[in-house]
Amino acid sequence: MKLVAKGVRASFPCLFETEKYNGTDTEKYAITLLIPKDSDTVKQIKDAMAAVSAEKFGKTPPKGLKLCLQDGDEKEYDGYADHVYLKATTKRRPVVIDKDKTPLTADDGKPYAGCYVNASIDFWAMDNQYGKRILCNLNGVQFAKDGEPFGSGGNTAMGDFDDISDSSDDAGDDPFA
């Protein structure tokens, strides 16, 4: 069941290269989506997961069914408190576009961890030797707006320097003078 989660925060986006885990390539593109617990989007996701579960397993979900939707309060990561999160993955490179639907590349610097995105996702049920689960496929991501970057927030060296464009000092002079 497909839906578009709008205005959710991106965490751990691996959208232009496949995700690496403990030095091993997972051969999947991935993003974790953070959604406020009181959001209508959470209800839409739960409804979609329930429909997929009912289609695969019948009226009553099997005991021990694992879900892709998790409680962010159980993680000690930036931005996870008071949110739920889900990881969406795909083996095919997802569509990644800007607000105006122009394609984005890694060189554009977005989407990044902490920004807001719209994400096209599909839910599906797994029932095999690895267990019974409801998982989430990633179709595409649209950059929606900037947000406070998570973690290191990228290179902040720009703030280390003063504007010296009006300076009459010659930068080529003796640096130890």
ROSE-4610 file (N, C-alpha, C; in Angstrom, 1 decimal, always signed):
// ROSE-4610
residu = [M/M/M/K/K/K/L/L/L/V/V/V/A/A/A/K/K/K/G/G/G/V/V/V/R/R/R/A/A/A/S/S/S/F/F/F/P/P/P/C/C/C/L/L/L/F/F/F/E/E/E/T/T/T/E/E/E/K/K/K/Y/Y/Y/N/N/N/G/G/G/T/T/T/D/D/D/T/T/T/E/E/E/K/K/K/Y/Y/Y/A/A/A/I/I/I/T/T/T/L/L/L/L/L/L/I/I/I/P/P/P/K/K/K/D/D/D/S/S/S/D/D/D/T/T/T/V/V/V/K/K/K/Q/Q/Q/I/I/I/K/K/K/D/D/D/A/A/A/M/M/M/A/A/A/A/A/A/V/V/V/S/S/S/A/A/A/E/E/E/K/K/K/F/F/F/G/G/G/K/K/K/T/T/T/P/P/P/P/P/P/K/K/K/G/G/G/L/L/L/K/K/K/L/L/L/C/C/C/L/L/L/Q/Q/Q/D/D/D/G/G/G/D/D/D/E/E/E/K/K/K/E/E/E/Y/Y/Y/D/D/D/G/G/G/Y/Y/Y/A/A/A/D/D/D/H/H/H/V/V/V/Y/Y/Y/L/L/L/K/K/K/A/A/A/T/T/T/T/T/T/K/K/K/R/R/R/R/R/R/P/P/P/V/V/V/V/V/V/I/I/I/D/D/D/K/K/K/D/D/D/K/K/K/T/T/T/P/P/P/L/L/L/T/T/T/A/A/A/D/D/D/D/D/D/G/G/G/K/K/K/P/P/P/Y/Y/Y/A/A/A/G/G/G/C/C/C/Y/Y/Y/V/V/V/N/N/N/A/A/A/S/S/S/I/I/I/D/D/D/F/F/F/W/W/W/A/A/A/M/M/M/D/D/D/N/N/N/Q/Q/Q/Y/Y/Y/G/G/G/K/K/K/R/R/R/I/I/I/L/L/L/C/C/C/N/N/N/L/L/L/N/N/N/G/G/G/V/V/V/Q/Q/Q/F/F/F/A/A/A/K/K/K/D/D/D/G/G/G/E/E/E/P/P/P/F/F/F/G/G/G/S/S/S/G/G/G/G/G/G/N/N/N/T/T/T/A/A/A/M/M/M/G/G/G/D/D/D/F/F/F/D/D/D/D/D/D/I/I/I/S/S/S/D/D/D/S/S/S/S/S/S/D/D/D/D/D/D/A/A/A/G/G/G/D/D/D/D/D/D/P/P/P/F/F/F/A/A/A]
num = [1/1/1/2/2/2/3/3/3/4/4/4/5/5/5/6/6/6/7/7/7/8/8/8/9/9/9/10/10/10/11/11/11/12/12/12/13/13/13/14/14/14/15/15/15/16/16/16/17/17/17/18/18/18/19/19/19/20/20/20/21/21/21/22/22/22/23/23/23/24/24/24/25/25/25/26/26/26/27/27/27/28/28/28/29/29/29/30/30/30/31/31/31/32/32/32/33/33/33/34/34/34/35/35/35/36/36/36/37/37/37/38/38/38/39/39/39/40/40/40/41/41/41/42/42/42/43/43/43/44/44/44/45/45/45/46/46/46/47/47/47/48/48/48/49/49/49/50/50/50/51/51/51/52/52/52/53/53/53/54/54/54/55/55/55/56/56/56/57/57/57/58/58/58/59/59/59/60/60/60/61/61/61/62/62/62/63/63/63/64/64/64/65/65/65/66/66/66/67/67/67/68/68/68/69/69/69/70/70/70/71/71/71/72/72/72/73/73/73/74/74/74/75/75/75/76/76/76/77/77/77/78/78/78/79/79/79/80/80/80/81/81/81/82/82/82/83/83/83/84/84/84/85/85/85/86/86/86/87/87/87/88/88/88/89/89/89/90/90/90/91/91/91/92/92/92/93/93/93/94/94/94/95/95/95/96/96/96/97/97/97/98/98/98/99/99/99/100/100/100/101/101/101/102/102/102/103/103/103/104/104/104/105/105/105/106/106/106/107/107/107/108/108/108/109/109/109/110/110/110/111/111/111/112/112/112/113/113/113/114/114/114/115/115/115/116/116/116/117/117/117/118/118/118/119/119/119/120/120/120/121/121/121/122/122/122/123/123/123/124/124/124/125/125/125/126/126/126/127/127/127/128/128/128/129/129/129/130/130/130/131/131/131/132/132/132/133/133/133/134/134/134/135/135/135/136/136/136/137/137/137/138/138/138/139/139/139/140/140/140/141/141/141/142/142/142/143/143/143/144/144/144/145/145/145/146/146/146/147/147/147/148/148/148/149/149/149/150/150/150/151/151/151/152/152/152/153/153/153/154/154/154/155/155/155/156/156/156/157/157/157/158/158/158/159/159/159/160/160/160/161/161/161/162/162/162/163/163/163/164/164/164/165/165/165/166/166/166/167/167/167/168/168/168/169/169/169/170/170/170/171/171/171/172/172/172/173/173/173/174/174/174/175/175/175/176/176/176/177/177/177]
x = [+0.8/+0.0/+0.9/+0.7/+1.5/+0.9/+1.8/+1.4/+2.6/+2.2/+3.3/+3.2/+4.3/+4.5/+5.0/+4.3/+4.6/+5.2/+6.2/+6.8/+7.4/+8.1/+8.7/+10.2/+10.9/+12.3/+13.1/+14.2/+15.1/+16.2/+16.5/+17.6/+18.3/+19.6/+20.5/+20.1/+20.0/+19.7/+20.9/+20.6/+21.6/+20.9/+20.8/+19.9/+20.6/+21.9/+22.7/+23.7/+24.1/+24.9/+24.3/+24.5/+23.9/+24.5/+23.7/+24.0/+25.1/+26.0/+27.1/+26.7/+26.9/+26.7/+27.9/+28.5/+29.7/+30.7/+30.9/+31.9/+31.4/+30.2/+29.7/+28.6/+28.6/+27.6/+26.3/+25.2/+23.9/+23.3/+23.8/+23.3/+21.8/+21.5/+20.2/+20.4/+19.5/+19.4/+18.4/+18.6/+17.7/+17.6/+16.5/+16.3/+15.4/+15.7/+14.8/+14.0/+12.7/+11.8/+11.3/+11.4/+10.9/+9.6/+8.6/+7.3/+6.8/+6.3/+5.8/+4.7/+4.7/+3.7/+2.3/+2.0/+0.6/+0.2/+1.0/+0.7/-0.3/-1.1/-2.1/-1.3/-0.1/+0.7/+0.9/+1.0/+1.2/+0.0/-1.2/-2.4/-2.5/-2.1/-2.1/-1.2/+0.0/+1.0/+0.4/-0.1/-0.7/-1.8/-2.7/-3.8/-3.2/-2.2/-1.6/-1.0/-0.3/+0.4/-0.7/-1.8/-2.9/-3.5/-3.7/-4.3/-3.4/-2.1/-1.1/-1.0/-1.1/-1.1/-2.3/-3.5/-4.7/-4.7/-4.2/-4.1/-3.2/-2.1/-1.1/-1.5/-1.9/-2.0/-3.5/-4.4/-5.8/-6.1/-7.3/-7.9/-6.9/-6.4/-5.5/-4.0/-3.3/-1.8/-1.2/-0.2/+0.5/+1.3/+1.4/+2.1/+3.6/+4.2/+5.5/+5.8/+4.7/+4.9/+5.7/+6.8/+7.6/+7.2/+7.2/+6.8/+8.0/+7.9/+8.9/+8.8/+7.6/+7.3/+7.8/+8.6/+9.2/+9.1/+9.2/+9.1/+10.4/+10.5/+11.7/+12.2/+11.4/+11.8/+12.8/+12.8/+13.7/+15.1/+15.3/+16.6/+17.2/+18.5/+19.1/+19.8/+19.1/+19.6/+18.9/+19.6/+19.1/+17.7/+16.7/+15.4/+14.5/+14.9/+14.0/+12.9/+13.2/+12.3/+10.9/+9.9/+8.5/+8.1/+8.8/+8.5/+8.5/+7.9/+8.0/+9.0/+9.6/+10.4/+10.2/+10.5/+10.5/+11.6/+12.2/+13.3/+12.7/+12.9/+12.5/+13.7/+13.7/+14.8/+14.4/+15.3/+15.1/+16.4/+16.3/+17.5/+17.8/+16.7/+16.8/+17.0/+17.8/+18.1/+16.7/+16.3/+15.1/+15.1/+13.9/+13.8/+14.1/+14.9/+15.3/+15.2/+14.2/+13.9/+13.8/+13.9/+13.8/+12.3/+12.1/+10.7/+10.0/+10.8/+10.2/+10.2/+10.5/+10.6/+11.8/+12.8/+14.0/+14.8/+15.5/+16.3/+17.5/+17.7/+18.9/+20.0/+21.2/+22.4/+23.1/+24.0/+24.7/+25.4/+25.9/+26.6/+25.7/+24.4/+23.4/+23.4/+23.8/+23.9/+22.5/+21.5/+20.2/+19.6/+18.7/+18.4/+19.5/+19.5/+20.5/+19.8/+20.5/+19.9/+19.5/+18.2/+17.6/+16.7/+16.8/+15.9/+14.5/+13.6/+12.2/+12.0/+11.3/+11.1/+9.7/+9.3/+8.1/+8.6/+8.1/+8.6/+7.5/+7.7/+6.8/+7.2/+6.4/+6.7/+5.6/+6.0/+5.1/+5.3/+4.2/+4.4/+4.1/+4.8/+4.6/+4.9/+4.3/+4.4/+5.4/+6.3/+7.3/+6.9/+7.0/+6.7/+7.6/+8.8/+9.8/+10.7/+11.8/+12.7/+13.2/+13.2/+13.7/+12.6/+11.4/+10.3/+9.1/+8.2/+7.0/+7.2/+7.1/+7.3/+6.5/+6.2/+5.7/+6.9/+7.3/+8.4/+8.0/+9.0/+8.7/+9.7/+9.1/+9.9/+10.0/+11.1/+11.2/+11.1/+10.2/+10.0/+10.8/+10.6/+11.3/+11.2/+12.0/+12.1/+12.1/+11.3/+11.3/+11.8/+12.8/+13.2/+12.1/+11.7/+10.6/+11.1/+11.9/+12.5/+13.7/+14.4/+15.6/+15.2/+16.0/+15.8/+17.2/+17.2/+18.4/+19.2/+20.4/+21.1/+21.4/+21.3/+21.6/+23.1/+23.5/+24.9/+25.8/+26.9/+27.9/+27.4/+26.3/+25.8/+26.6/+27.5/+28.4/+29.6/+30.2/+31.4/+31.0/+31.4/+31.1/+32.3/+33.3/+34.6/+34.3/+33.3/+33.0/+32.9/+32.3/+32.2/+33.5/+34.5/+35.8/+36.6/+36.1/+36.9/+36.1/+36.9/+36.4/+36.4/+35.5/+35.5/+36.7/+37.7/+38.9/+39.0/+37.9/+38.0/+38.4/+38.1/+38.5/+39.8/+40.5/+41.8/+42.9/+43.7/+44.8/+46.1/+46.0/+47.1/+47.3/+48.6/+48.9/+49.0/+48.2/+48.2/+49.5/+50.3/+51.6/+52.7/+52.5/+53.6/+53.9/+55.0/+55.4/+54.3/+53.8/+52.7/+53.1/+54.4/+54.8/+55.1/+54.9/+55.2/+54.2]
y = [-1.2/+0.0/+1.2/+2.1/+3.3/+4.5/+5.3/+6.7/+7.6/+8.9/+9.9/+10.6/+10.4/+11.1/+12.5/+13.5/+14.9/+15.6/+16.4/+17.2/+16.4/+15.3/+14.5/+14.8/+14.5/+14.8/+13.6/+13.9/+12.9/+12.6/+11.3/+10.9/+9.8/+9.8/+8.8/+8.6/+9.7/+9.5/+8.9/+7.8/+7.2/+7.1/+8.2/+8.3/+8.3/+8.6/+8.7/+7.5/+6.9/+5.8/+4.8/+3.5/+2.5/+2.6/+2.2/+2.3/+1.3/+1.8/+0.9/+0.7/-0.6/-0.9/-1.7/-1.2/-1.9/-2.2/-1.2/-1.4/-2.3/-2.8/-3.7/-3.0/-3.1/-2.4/-3.3/-2.6/-3.3/-3.5/-2.8/-2.8/-2.3/-1.4/-0.7/+0.7/+1.5/+2.9/+3.0/+4.0/+4.0/+5.4/+5.6/+6.8/+6.4/+7.1/+6.9/+8.2/+8.0/+9.1/+9.3/+10.6/+10.9/+11.7/+11.2/+11.7/+12.0/+13.3/+13.6/+12.6/+12.2/+11.1/+11.6/+12.9/+13.3/+13.7/+13.3/+13.7/+12.8/+13.3/+12.5/+11.5/+11.7/+10.8/+9.5/+9.5/+8.3/+7.4/+8.0/+7.3/+6.7/+7.4/+6.9/+5.7/+5.8/+4.7/+3.5/+3.7/+2.5/+1.9/+2.7/+2.1/+1.3/+1.9/+1.2/-0.2/-0.1/-1.3/-2.4/-1.9/-2.8/-3.5/-2.7/-3.2/-4.3/-4.0/-5.0/-6.2/-6.1/-7.2/-8.1/-7.4/-8.2/-8.9/-8.3/-9.0/-10.2/-10.1/-11.2/-12.3/-11.8/-12.7/-12.9/-12.2/-12.3/-11.3/-11.5/-10.5/-10.3/-11.3/-11.2/-11.3/-10.3/-10.3/-11.5/-12.1/-13.2/-12.7/-13.6/-13.3/-13.0/-12.0/-11.6/-10.9/-10.4/-9.6/-8.4/-8.2/-7.0/-5.9/-4.7/-3.5/-2.6/-2.0/-1.0/+0.3/+0.6/+1.8/+1.6/+2.5/+2.3/+3.6/+3.5/+4.6/+5.4/+6.6/+7.4/+7.7/+7.6/+7.8/+6.8/+5.6/+4.5/+4.7/+5.7/+6.0/+7.2/+7.3/+8.5/+9.2/+9.5/+10.3/+11.6/+12.6/+13.9/+13.8/+14.5/+14.7/+13.5/+12.4/+11.3/+11.4/+12.1/+12.3/+12.8/+12.2/+12.6/+12.4/+11.4/+11.1/+9.5/+9.1/+7.7/+7.7/+6.6/+6.6/+5.3/+5.3/+4.1/+4.2/+3.1/+3.0/+2.5/+3.2/+2.8/+2.5/+1.4/+1.0/+0.6/+0.6/+0.1/-0.4/-1.4/-1.8/-1.0/-0.3/+0.6/+2.0/+2.8/+4.2/+4.9/+5.5/+6.2/+7.6/+8.0/+9.4/+10.3/+11.3/+12.3/+13.7/+14.5/+15.8/+16.9/+18.1/+19.4/+19.8/+20.9/+21.4/+21.6/+22.0/+22.3/+21.0/+19.9/+18.6/+18.4/+19.3/+19.0/+18.0/+17.1/+16.0/+16.6/+16.0/+16.4/+15.4/+15.8/+14.9/+15.1/+14.2/+14.3/+15.7/+16.2/+17.5/+18.7/+18.5/+19.6/+19.7/+18.7/+18.8/+18.6/+18.2/+17.9/+16.8/+16.0/+16.1/+15.7/+16.2/+15.9/+15.5/+14.9/+14.6/+15.8/+15.9/+17.0/+17.9/+17.8/+18.5/+17.9/+18.5/+18.0/+17.6/+16.4/+15.8/+15.3/+15.1/+14.3/+13.0/+11.9/+10.6/+9.7/+9.2/+8.2/+6.8/+6.1/+4.8/+3.8/+2.5/+1.4/+0.4/-0.1/-1.1/-2.5/-3.5/-4.9/-5.8/-7.0/-8.0/-9.1/-9.5/-10.5/-11.7/-12.9/-14.1/-15.2/-15.3/-16.3/-16.8/-17.4/-17.9/-16.8/-15.6/-14.5/-13.9/-14.4/-13.9/-13.3/-12.8/-12.1/-10.7/-9.8/-8.4/-7.6/-6.3/-5.3/-4.4/-4.3/-3.5/-2.3/-1.4/-0.2/-0.1/+0.0/+0.3/+1.8/+2.3/+3.7/+3.8/+4.7/+5.0/+6.3/+7.3/+8.6/+9.6/+10.6/+11.7/+13.0/+13.9/+15.3/+16.2/+17.0/+17.9/+19.0/+19.2/+20.1/+21.4/+21.3/+22.6/+22.2/+23.3/+23.1/+22.9/+22.2/+22.0/+22.0/+22.0/+22.0/+20.6/+20.7/+19.4/+18.6/+17.3/+16.4/+16.1/+15.7/+15.3/+16.5/+16.3/+17.3/+18.5/+18.3/+19.4/+19.8/+19.0/+19.3/+20.1/+20.7/+21.5/+22.9/+23.2/+24.6/+25.5/+25.2/+26.0/+27.4/+27.7/+29.1/+30.0/+29.6/+30.4/+30.7/+30.0/+30.1/+31.3/+31.9/+33.0/+34.4/+35.4/+36.8/+37.3/+38.2/+38.9/+39.9/+39.6/+40.5/+41.2/+41.3/+41.9/+43.3/+44.0/+45.5/+45.7/+44.6/+44.7/+45.1/+46.0/+46.4/+45.6/+44.7/+43.8/+42.8/+42.5/+41.6/+40.2/+39.3/+37.9/+37.2/+37.8/+37.1/+37.5/+38.4/+38.8/+37.7/+38.0/+37.0/+36.7/+35.4/+35.0/+35.0/+35.1/+35.0/+36.4/+37.4/+38.8/+39.3]
z = [+0.0/+0.0/+0.0/-1.0/-1.2/-0.5/+0.1/+0.6/+0.5/+0.5/+0.6/+1.9/+2.7/+4.0/+3.7/+4.1/+3.8/+5.0/+4.8/+5.8/+7.0/+6.7/+7.7/+7.7/+8.8/+8.8/+8.4/+7.7/+7.2/+8.2/+8.3/+9.2/+8.5/+8.5/+7.9/+6.4/+5.6/+4.2/+3.4/+2.7/+1.8/+0.5/-0.3/-1.4/-2.7/-2.7/-3.9/-4.1/-2.9/-2.9/-1.9/-2.1/-1.2/+0.2/+1.1/+2.5/+2.9/+3.8/+4.3/+5.8/+6.2/+7.6/+8.1/+9.1/+9.7/+8.6/+7.6/+6.5/+5.4/+5.5/+4.4/+3.7/+2.4/+1.5/+1.6/+2.0/+2.1/+0.7/-0.3/-1.6/-1.7/-0.7/-0.7/-0.4/-1.0/-0.7/+0.5/+1.3/+2.5/+3.1/+3.8/+4.6/+5.8/+6.9/+8.1/+8.2/+8.3/+8.4/+9.8/+10.3/+11.7/+11.5/+12.3/+12.2/+13.6/+13.9/+15.2/+15.6/+16.8/+17.3/+17.1/+17.2/+17.1/+15.7/+14.7/+13.3/+12.7/+11.8/+11.0/+10.2/+9.8/+9.0/+9.8/+11.1/+11.9/+11.7/+11.8/+11.6/+10.2/+9.2/+7.8/+7.7/+8.3/+8.2/+9.0/+10.1/+10.9/+10.1/+9.5/+8.7/+7.5/+6.8/+5.7/+6.1/+7.3/+7.8/+8.2/+8.8/+9.2/+7.9/+6.9/+5.6/+5.0/+5.0/+4.4/+5.3/+6.6/+7.5/+7.3/+7.2/+7.0/+5.7/+4.6/+3.3/+3.4/+4.1/+4.1/+5.2/+6.4/+7.5/+7.9/+7.4/+7.8/+8.9/+9.5/+10.4/+11.6/+12.2/+13.4/+13.0/+13.3/+13.0/+13.8/+13.2/+13.8/+15.1/+16.0/+17.2/+16.9/+17.4/+17.2/+15.9/+15.2/+14.0/+14.3/+13.5/+13.7/+12.7/+13.2/+12.4/+12.1/+10.9/+10.6/+11.3/+11.9/+12.6/+14.1/+14.6/+15.9/+16.7/+18.0/+18.9/+19.0/+18.6/+18.6/+20.0/+21.0/+22.4/+22.9/+22.2/+22.6/+21.9/+21.2/+20.5/+21.1/+21.2/+21.8/+20.6/+19.6/+18.4/+18.4/+17.8/+17.6/+16.9/+17.4/+16.7/+16.9/+17.6/+17.6/+18.8/+19.8/+20.9/+20.5/+21.0/+20.7/+19.2/+18.6/+17.2/+17.1/+16.0/+15.6/+14.4/+14.1/+12.9/+12.2/+10.9/+10.1/+9.1/+8.8/+7.8/+6.5/+5.4/+4.1/+3.2/+2.5/+1.7/+0.3/-0.6/-2.0/-2.6/-3.4/-4.2/-5.4/-5.9/-7.0/-6.5/-7.2/-6.8/-6.8/-5.7/-5.6/-6.4/-6.8/-7.3/-6.2/-6.5/-5.5/-6.2/-5.7/-6.4/-5.4/-6.0/-5.2/-5.2/-4.5/-4.4/-5.7/-6.7/-8.1/-9.0/-8.4/-9.1/-10.0/-9.9/-10.6/-9.9/-10.7/-10.0/-9.2/-8.1/-7.2/-7.4/-7.1/-7.1/-5.7/-5.5/-4.2/-4.1/-5.2/-5.1/-4.7/-4.8/-4.3/-2.8/-2.1/-0.6/+0.1/-0.6/-0.1/-0.8/-0.2/+1.2/+2.2/+3.4/+4.4/+5.7/+6.6/+7.9/+8.6/+8.9/+9.6/+8.8/+7.5/+6.6/+6.6/+6.0/+5.9/+4.4/+4.3/+3.0/+2.9/+1.6/+1.3/+0.8/+1.3/+0.9/+0.4/-0.8/-1.4/-0.9/-0.2/+0.4/+0.2/+0.2/+0.1/+1.2/+1.7/+2.8/+2.2/+2.8/+2.3/+3.5/+3.4/+4.4/+4.0/+5.0/+4.7/+5.6/+5.1/+5.8/+5.2/+5.8/+5.3/+6.5/+6.1/+7.2/+8.1/+7.7/+8.5/+9.4/+9.3/+10.2/+9.5/+10.3/+9.8/+10.2/+9.2/+9.4/+8.4/+8.8/+7.9/+7.6/+6.4/+6.0/+5.1/+4.8/+4.0/+2.9/+1.7/+0.5/+0.3/-0.3/-0.6/-2.1/-2.6/-4.0/-4.4/-3.6/-3.9/-2.8/-2.9/-1.9/-2.5/-2.0/-2.5/-1.3/-1.5/-0.5/-0.3/+0.9/+1.2/+1.8/+2.8/+3.4/+4.3/+4.6/+5.5/+6.9/+7.6/+9.1/+9.7/+11.0/+11.8/+11.5/+10.9/+10.6/+11.9/+11.7/+12.8/+12.9/+14.1/+14.2/+14.1/+13.3/+13.1/+12.4/+11.6/+10.8/+9.7/+9.3/+8.1/+8.5/+7.6/+7.8/+8.2/+9.4/+10.0/+10.0/+9.2/+9.2/+8.8/+8.0/+7.5/+8.7/+9.8/+11.0/+11.8/+11.4/+12.1/+11.6/+10.5/+9.9/+10.0/+10.0/+10.0/+8.5/+8.2/+6.9/+6.9/+6.1/+6.1/+4.7/+4.0/+2.7/+2.7/+3.8/+3.9/+4.5/+4.9/+5.5/+4.6/+5.0/+4.2/+4.4/+5.4/+5.7/+4.5/+4.2/+3.2/+3.8/+3.3/+3.9/+3.6/+2.6/+2.2/+3.1/+4.0/+5.0/+5.9/+6.7/+7.7/+8.7/+8.7/+9.6/+11.1/+11.4/+12.8/+13.3/+12.6/+13.0/+14.0]
